[in-house]
């Protein structure tokens, strides 16, 4: 009888040990899965991912339509207008900023929305050149008033790289109160420190 009891106790101990090993393995797998999920979530979080536009944070911007100099920061920045009493805003769309290399030169094209006190909200592309001593603002091009920027990319399939700005705008007879839904692509080439509008036929 005692032999059977000892045998049963040994079986129970082995069963318990096996169960603990299984549970431990499952917990390790769960911990690893949670760790991988957290890592993936952090990598997909737009507030933790490095952006090309981060390079221009803290750089001076000569505000189009007003002329004064401010310091670029992410999001919306208030500033005092120079010509009239009141204030304006600058919104730097850092997540759309692109870097373009042309020979031994490096440029950044940054979309900036400017409001100078009225109802208009003007979207510009600002061209910077990166130098050994910092950034130099070279040019700006107006994309439109109260439009939406869908994307800003580089097409390198041409001999001269093209900067493609895809925007959403309204029809010619639609009021500004209507949501922009009509897609339009404007193409630019870099030439002599300027953004030059050019023809684009797609790929």
Helices and strands as residue ranges (DSSP letters): H 2-44, G 52-56, E 60-62, E 69-71, E 75-80, E 87-92, G 94-96, E 98-102, E 105-115, E 122-131, E 134-145, E 148-155, E 162-169, E 182-191, E 194-198
